Amino acid sequence: MKHVLIGGNGFLGREVVRQLVARGGQDIVVVDLPSSYGRFPEVAQPGVSHVRADISVPGALDAIALNPEDVVHHLATQLITPNKPRFGRDAYFRVCAVDGTRELLAWMKRQKNRHLVFWSTDMVYGPAVVIPRPENHPKQPFGPYGRSKVAAEEIVAAAVAAGDVTSTIFRPRLILGPGRLGILEVLFKMIDKGRPVPLIGQGTNRFQFVSVADCARATIRAADLGCPNGAYNLGSENSPTVYELMTEFIARTGSKSRIVRTPGWLVKGVLRFLHLFKLAPMDPEQFEIADLEVSLDISAAKRDLGWVPQHADTDLLTAAYRAYRGEDARLP
């Protein structure tokens, strides 16, 4: 069986490569944009081949031959980054999520392959109606990234209904671990300088993470099971409140930083204004949920896939910080 990792140079893809190589005897193909190559030597492993391709371009994947037993892991995504366009953001996110998924499914059909693991996001849900959110929670995403993933899931669901593929869909919480920065870089700089760390709100809410290592185990597990149809939430267990998380994290770092609680409604209002001028340090899809209860019900993944998360939120945040500082970032 061959594992084809679409977006395999990304944060999750690199961990999947690491785990598959450690397993031994695996045929691995990493597919990613040409611009992503040469930056991640850890994916240059024996038994790993590389294809430079933009999956949104028709026919771009045709050079890759699939056998019926092979598994395609669609890990690619257009990340929420500061350099995304101010206008036309729905179209920006749909290129990878919608156009790319449609072309990928067409390629799989031409290759007569039916095994797909599709990586979505918990951002498809939007405001919580039920806590923790189950997989059948209403989908009312806050912004264009979540909307693009809803549309992509619908495309996959249509292919499943047509009998073209069997597909396991994963909706992870915020994926964290050594090597992940993004918005966390702002926090880590505050910690390094001993500056006050403002929370959006009082910090009484829970803001669940999930380990990149646990996510990689999930995608490999789904492949081993033949990509059973269904959508599954992924997250950590026993998440602390944001205040508890930050208190323990700061204590572990030895920083002199202190936590500052704020009126969430006021801070979000300021961030919305700053966002109009591209000055906000966070995207609306990030800051709008910062003081909300953000947790997923992961019982279905545990029951159906035998997947159990191994890493706690505070350990994940600490490991990401240590990696940022170039220190030993191994998870317990």
Secondary structure, DSSP 4 states (H G I P E B T S, - for coil): -EEEEETTTSHHHHHHHHHHHHH-S-EEEEEE-GGGTTS-GGG--TTEEEEE--TTSTTTTTTS---TT-EEEE-------TTS-SS-HHHHHHIIIIIIHHHHHHHHHHTT--EEEEE--GGGT-S-SSSSBPTTS----SSHHHHHHHHHHHHHHHHHHTTS-EEEEEEESEEESTT--TTHHHHHHHHHHT--EE-SS-S-SBB-EEEHHHHHHHHHHHHHTT--SEEEEE--SSPPBHHHHHHHHHHHHT----EE---HHHHHHHHHHHHHTT--SS-HHHHTTTTS-B-B--HHHHHHH-------HHHHHHHHHHHHTTS-----
